[in-house]
C-alpha cells in the first residue's frame, strides 16, 4: 500500500514543470499535500538560540559589554538583555527542556565579549570559558549535539568604540583570534561550528548601529565579514580539522523570492536579482565563484551612476581573495521563515506595510531596482510584517541554492519559527495551535525537500526554545516553544502545546507511515488546512491593531486515536489529488 502512495507522489513530483533554479510550486493542491516518511538517519532536530537573547548575566564575571548591551542601555530603551531568560544561570534547565522535547541537538551562540571582554585576546574571562564548558558538557552528558555559532550579532562594544566595528579591516584578524580560541578551547567536543549568523541582517538591517543610508559603510562591513568568515574557515581547515574532525559553516538568511509568473522571463530575472542581493551577496563569494554576484556589481554601479557617483561603493576582492573565499564552507545553515512573490516592474516602489515590500523598497537593498515584492492570498500573519506563512519557501530556497550555485554539500535549516506579538505581562496563551500548524507544515516541507527534491538536508532547528529577547522588540515578540515569564525574576518557563507536537515530530524523525503518531499528525494537518486555524487572517492581510496579533488562537480539535486505516485513506486521497493535478495541469 505504501508503495502505491509513494508511486503517486513520485509521479506528481516528476510531472511538476521544472523551472530550472525556480522550483515550480504553483500548483497549490500538489504543493500543500501531506507527505509521510522519515528524515535520514542521524537527522538533527533542535532549537536555536542566541547569547544576547537568552543569557542575561550581561556584566557577570568579567564579561565586557556588547553593542547590544550598549543599545539596550540607551535611555529610551529597556535593558531586557541584562537578565534575558537567565540562561547564564539556568543552562541546565535549557538542556533539560531539550531532553523533554526529544531533541538531539542545540544551536546556541557564544558571546564574544563574554570570552574576550574588550574583543581582543589580551584578557580572557575565565568565568565565560567555564560557562560554555559547563553548557557543552551538560549537552554531551544528555546526548545532545551542540551546533555553535561564533557570532550572533553581539560585537564587543570596545571594538566598535576603538575601530568603528565591522567597517574596519582590523576586525578580520580579531575575529580569527576569537575563532581560534573557541576551536582550541571547545573543539574537542563541538563538531559543528558556524561563523556568522545572518550577515545580511546585521549588516543591511542593523549596520552596527551606524547611520548609513547610502550603504557605503554597509558594503564595506559585509566585505570584512566575508573575509573574516573565510579566515576562520581556513584556520579550522589548516590547524584543527585533522585533530578535531568537525565542520565549519555559515548561516545565511533569505526570504524565498518566487517569480510571480514562472514563464515570464522578466519576473524570473527580477526574482533572480532579488535573491542575489539577499542571499547571493554573502553566498556567492563562499559557494559561488569567490566574488560578489555579477548582477549585484552591475546594479550597484548603475544605480550609483544615476546619482552621479562614479565610484561603486561595493568593494572589490583581489583575485587571490576570490580563490581564498571560494568553497569556505563545509555546510550551509539556512534561516528561513517566509517568502515573497516577485515581479518585474518599472514603477518606483514605496515602503509601506500594505505593500509587503520588506527588503526592496524599505532601504534594505537600495541598489536593487525593478523588483516588486508581494505576498499571496491566504498567507497568514506571523507576528511581524516581515513574516508571512509560506512553508514551501523551504523547498524553494534549498532548490534555488543547489541549482544556482551548483551547491552539493549538506544543508541545515538553522532557524525556522513563528512569532506572536503580545505584551509580556499579559497571561500567556499556551494553547498555540497556530504554532503547531506551523511546525507540522514547515517540517513536512523539509521532508519533501529531501524525498521529492533530493536535497541533502541534515537538520532542522526551531526558533526558538523559549520566548526570549527579540532584539529591539524585547519580549513582546515571542517565538518560543516554551513561554518565559518575564515578570518573574526567575524567568519561569512553561511548555506551550507546540512543544509537544514538535517533540513528537522529532521523536519519530518526521512523519512515519505507522503508529498513532500518523493519525495525530494527519488530524492536525486537516485542521491546519481549515480556515479556522488562522482566521481571520487566512484570507488576506488584516492590519494589526496596536501591534497586537490579529489572530485569536483557534480552539483545539480533539485528538483521537482513530484507526490508522483512516489516516492512510486521507493520504491516499491527497496523493491521488496531487497526481491528478500534476498530470492535468498544462
Ligand atoms: C533571525 C535571528 O537569527 C534571530 O536572532 C531572531 O530572533 C529571529 N530571526 C526572529 O526574528
Boltz pocket constraint, residues with backbone or C-beta under 6 A from the ligand:
constraints:
  - pocket:
      binder: B
      contacts: [[A, 50], [A, 53], [A, 197], [A, 198], [A, 335], [A, 415], [A, 463], [A, 469], [A, 470], [A, 471], [A, 479]]
      max_distance: 6.0
